């Protein structure tokens, strides 16, 4: 259940989710505006993801000794300023840089917020508290992404970043007003925190996220041109399709939090990655059908968010004394997945294959992630 204390964290997720996912629905508009191809415009997705990967561990390392409330405020100030730069970016290179900078505070924000939520949660409800943070991400895809996609199509894509900047300012205010003044969670030195990340177990978890979750991004990164050119939807209806994906994410987020509290989170991840493989193959086979496209957009959206809470719980349970850094690394891994999905999904397009092939690439990536998850379960289930 969402509480007043968790509301600012969810609002931050709303702002972050809007800037991360809106670009995917606006790729045709952005590519046309700055005169680059759609695969090249996909670099803006990868640049943001790279910013998350770079920023997450560095900013957590710098900030972890301070109270979480003030860390989160500082991160959202950075987020707001860097997103505002995209409003005035005149060309490809400037927009690429602004997207990279916008991604820097993303992983650190969710890393700190994940630990805060788990500490504020009632016993046995940690995963559902974490899921409440990601409610912001799901609502971004249900409400904000369709809105800014509509604005982008009918007015200009730069309005999307104006909306994101406003949400960033609102998040800063809500954190200041409603988040408790908690003490720093760092109980060991940064050098001691890094010990866990010298283990194979840590990198096994992060590899599952980076490759397995990348499968969905191979599909989602090119969803707009897929829906327009293969499924036959009008450009004006893409925003409604993004809302359907967002509705799926709302359902998936709730499901993932429930499963991670009631079941072994590793088993939950295996099940969800298996379903991801099947759904992406179905996207490849049936995207020419409008009805199937609508159904699969909902299903894939649900799977996109359902795995977030189980994976975060796996990391929190294994990264003793390194929870905040671990949660930040998970966010970095999610955005490595974002970058890898956009990159590998775009390769077939560069060689002239159809817009359905990114989903097939995604199915392969999700399958590899599922196999890695099975190996993790068999190796560590008795430890």
DAGI-V764148 format. One record per residue. N is the residue number from 1. SS is DSSP state (H for helix, E for strand, - for the rest). PSI is psi in degrees with one decimal (none if undefined). OMEGA is omega in whole degrees, 0 to 359 (none if undefined). Layout:
N/SS/PSI/OMEGA, N/SS/PSI/OMEGA
This chain:
1/-/136.2/179, 2/-/128.7/177, 3/-/167.6/180, 4/H/-31.7/180, 5/H/-34.5/181, 6/H/-15.1/183, 7/H/-44.4/179, 8/H/-32.6/180, 9/H/-39.6/177, 10/H/-37.6/178, 11/H/-38.9/175, 12/H/-39.7/176, 13/H/-35.4/177, 14/H/-45.8/180, 15/H/-46.0/182, 16/H/-43.4/179, 17/H/-35.8/180, 18/H/-46.5/182, 19/H/-30.3/182, 20/H/-44.6/189, 21/H/-22.7/183, 22/H/-34.6/181, 23/H/-34.1/182, 24/H/-38.9/178, 25/H/-15.1/183, 26/-/7.4/183, 27/H/-45.4/180, 28/H/-37.4/181, 29/H/-43.6/181, 30/H/-44.0/181, 31/H/-39.7/179, 32/H/-39.0/184, 33/H/-39.0/183, 34/-/13.6/171, 35/-/51.6/172, 36/-/161.7/178, 37/-/164.3/179, 38/H/-44.1/176, 39/H/-36.0/178, 40/H/-39.6/176, 41/H/-26.9/176, 42/-/-16.9/177, 43/H/-26.0/179, 44/H/-30.8/175, 45/H/-45.7/181, 46/H/-36.9/180, 47/H/-42.7/177, 48/H/-45.7/180, 49/H/-40.0/178, 50/H/-38.0/177, 51/H/-39.7/178, 52/H/-45.4/182, 53/H/-42.9/181, 54/H/-43.4/188, 55/H/-34.4/188, 56/H/-59.3/182, 57/H/-35.6/183, 58/H/-48.1/183, 59/H/-35.5/176, 60/H/-40.8/179, 61/H/-39.0/181, 62/H/-39.0/192, 63/H/-16.8/193, 64/-/-23.9/182, 65/-/-10.2/182, 66/-/161.9/177, 67/-/138.6/184, 68/H/-37.0/182, 69/H/-43.7/184, 70/H/-26.4/172, 71/H/-47.2/183, 72/H/-37.9/177, 73/H/-46.2/180, 74/H/-41.2/180, 75/H/-38.7/180, 76/H/-28.0/173, 77/H/-45.9/176, 78/H/-47.2/182, 79/H/-45.2/183, 80/H/-45.6/181, 81/H/-46.0/184, 82/H/-33.3/175, 83/H/-32.7/178, 84/H/-27.6/178, 85/H/-32.0/181, 86/H/-22.2/179, 87/H/-33.9/186, 88/H/2.0/181, 89/-/120.5/187, 90/-/-19.2/187, 91/-/-179.7/184, 92/H/-51.0/185, 93/H/-42.5/181, 94/H/-41.8/179, 95/H/-37.1/178, 96/H/-44.1/180, 97/H/-42.8/181, 98/H/-35.4/177, 99/H/-39.2/177, 100/H/-47.9/181, 101/H/-36.3/179, 102/H/-31.2/182, 103/H/-18.2/186, 104/H/-48.3/183, 105/H/-7.8/187, 106/H/-59.2/185, 107/H/-38.8/179, 108/H/-40.4/179, 109/H/-50.5/181, 110/H/-32.3/177, 111/H/-47.6/179, 112/H/-44.4/183, 113/H/-36.7/179, 114/H/-45.2/180, 115/H/-41.3/178, 116/H/-46.7/181, 117/H/-42.5/181, 118/H/-33.1/179, 119/H/-32.6/180, 120/H/-12.4/186, 121/-/154.1/171, 122/-/158.8/182, 123/-/132.7/180, 124/-/4.2/183, 125/-/17.5/186, 126/H/-44.6/182, 127/H/-37.4/178, 128/H/-32.1/174, 129/H/-41.5/177, 130/H/-40.4/178, 131/H/-31.4/180, 132/H/-30.1/175, 133/H/-45.0/183, 134/H/-4.5/170, 135/H/-36.1/177, 136/H/-41.4/178, 137/H/-41.2/181, 138/H/-41.0/178, 139/H/-28.4/175, 140/H/-43.8/182, 141/H/-27.4/179, 142/H/-39.4/188, 143/H/-58.0/190, 144/H/-42.3/181, 145/H/-45.7/175, 146/H/-37.7/180, 147/H/-49.3/182, 148/H/-27.2/174, 149/H/-42.6/177, 150/H/-47.0/178, 151/H/-41.2/181, 152/H/-40.7/180, 153/H/-38.8/189, 154/H/-22.2/178, 155/-/-81.4/177, 156/-/145.0/183, 157/-/-20.5/181, 158/H/-22.4/177, 159/H/-28.4/179, 160/H/-41.6/182, 161/H/-24.0/172, 162/H/-42.3/178, 163/H/-43.6/180, 164/H/-42.5/180, 165/H/-39.5/177, 166/H/-43.1/178, 167/H/-35.5/177, 168/H/-43.4/178, 169/H/-40.7/180, 170/H/-38.9/179, 171/H/-42.8/178, 172/H/-45.0/180, 173/H/-45.0/182, 174/H/-38.1/177, 175/H/-44.3/180, 176/H/-39.9/185, 177/H/-38.5/195, 178/H/-21.7/182, 179/-/132.4/181, 180/-/154.4/176, 181/-/86.9/182, 182/-/152.7/177, 183/-/162.5/178, 184/-/140.9/180, 185/-/-6.9/182, 186/-/118.7/181, 187/-/-7.8/179, 188/-/171.6/178, 189/-/162.3/179, 190/H/-35.1/178, 191/H/-40.1/178, 192/H/-35.0/176, 193/H/-37.6/184, 194/H/-14.0/182, 195/H/-40.9/181, 196/H/-32.6/183, 197/H/9.3/169, 198/H/0.8/182, 199/-/154.1/177, 200/H/-35.2/182, 201/H/-45.2/181, 202/H/-46.9/184, 203/H/-22.3/173, 204/H/-46.5/179, 205/H/-46.2/183, 206/H/-32.0/178, 207/H/-37.5/176, 208/H/-46.4/181, 209/H/-48.0/187, 210/H/-40.4/182, 211/H/-49.7/184, 212/H/-49.8/181, 213/-/-24.4/177, 214/H/-25.4/179, 215/H/-41.4/179, 216/H/-35.4/180, 217/H/-26.5/175, 218/H/-36.1/176, 219/H/-50.8/190, 220/H/-29.5/181, 221/-/-28.2/184, 222/-/26.9/184, 223/H/-37.8/183, 224/H/-53.7/178, 225/H/-30.0/177, 226/H/-48.3/182, 227/H/-36.4/183, 228/H/-48.8/190, 229/H/-23.2/181, 230/-/-51.8/182, 231/-/-22.2/176, 232/-/19.2/176, 233/-/147.1/175, 234/-/150.7/180, 235/H/-37.7/184, 236/H/-17.0/182, 237/H/-4.8/181, 238/H/-37.8/181, 239/H/-34.5/178, 240/H/-36.4/177, 241/H/-35.8/176, 242/H/-34.0/177, 243/H/-36.8/177, 244/H/-42.5/175, 245/H/-40.0/179, 246/H/-38.4/177, 247/H/-40.0/175, 248/H/-39.3/180, 249/H/-37.0/177, 250/H/-48.1/180, 251/H/-46.1/182, 252/H/-37.9/179, 253/H/-44.6/178, 254/H/-45.1/180, 255/H/-45.0/181, 256/H/-42.2/178, 257/H/-40.7/179, 258/H/-47.8/181, 259/H/-40.6/183, 260/H/-26.3/176, 261/H/-33.0/185, 262/H/-27.8/183, 263/-/169.6/171, 264/-/122.8/183, 265/H/-25.7/178, 266/H/-43.8/177, 267/H/-41.2/179, 268/H/-40.6/180, 269/H/-38.4/178, 270/H/-47.0/180, 271/H/-46.3/185, 272/H/-37.4/177, 273/H/-35.1/177, 274/H/-43.3/178, 275/H/-32.8/178, 276/H/-42.9/179, 277/H/-48.8/182, 278/H/-45.5/184, 279/H/-36.8/181, 280/H/-33.9/174, 281/H/-39.6/178, 282/H/-35.9/175, 283/H/-44.3/179, 284/H/-39.9/186, 285/H/-32.1/193, 286/H/17.3/182, 287/-/-18.2/179, 288/-/-14.0/177, 289/-/124.4/180, 290/H/-41.8/181, 291/H/-46.4/178, 292/H/-34.9/179, 293/H/-41.2/179, 294/H/-47.4/181, 295/H/-46.1/184, 296/H/-29.8/175, 297/H/-40.4/177, 298/H/-47.4/183, 299/H/-46.9/180, 300/H/-35.9/176, 301/H/-41.8/179, 302/H/-44.8/181, 303/H/-28.7/181, 304/H/-37.1/183, 305/H/-21.1/186, 306/H/-27.0/184, 307/H/-11.4/185, 308/H/-52.2/182, 309/H/-45.8/177, 310/H/-43.8/181, 311/H/-40.7/178, 312/H/-37.9/178, 313/H/-37.9/176, 314/H/-45.7/181, 315/H/-46.6/182, 316/H/-35.7/180, 317/H/-26.0/184, 318/H/-24.0/184, 319/-/63.8/180, 320/-/133.6/183, 321/-/4.2/179, 322/-/27.5/188, 323/H/-46.5/184, 324/H/-44.2/178, 325/H/-38.8/178, 326/H/-45.5/179, 327/H/-36.2/177, 328/H/-40.5/178, 329/H/-34.6/176, 330/H/-43.3/177, 331/H/-38.4/176, 332/H/-41.3/180, 333/H/-38.8/176, 334/H/-35.7/182, 335/H/-19.3/164, 336/H/-41.4/176, 337/H/-43.7/177, 338/H/-49.1/182, 339/H/-45.6/180, 340/H/-40.2/179, 341/H/-46.5/179, 342/H/-39.3/182, 343/H/-55.4/183, 344/H/-34.9/177, 345/H/-29.1/181, 346/H/-19.2/183, 347/H/-47.8/179, 348/H/-32.9/180, 349/H/-37.0/178, 350/H/-26.5/180, 351/-/12.1/172, 352/-/7.6/177, 353/-/165.5/185, 354/-/166.3/182, 355/-/-2.9/175, 356/-/-18.7/186, 357/H/-30.2/176, 358/H/-34.5/179, 359/H/-31.7/177, 360/H/-40.9/173, 361/H/-42.1/179, 362/H/-38.0/179, 363/H/-39.8/178, 364/H/-44.3/180, 365/H/-42.4/179, 366/H/-36.9/179, 367/H/-43.3/178, 368/H/-42.4/178, 369/H/-39.4/179, 370/H/-42.1/178, 371/H/-42.8/178, 372/H/-35.4/179, 373/H/-40.3/176, 374/H/-43.9/178, 375/H/-43.0/179, 376/H/-43.8/182, 377/H/-45.4/182, 378/H/-31.4/183, 379/H/-35.2/190, 380/H/2.8/186, 381/-/-25.2/182, 382/-/3.3/182, 383/-/none/none
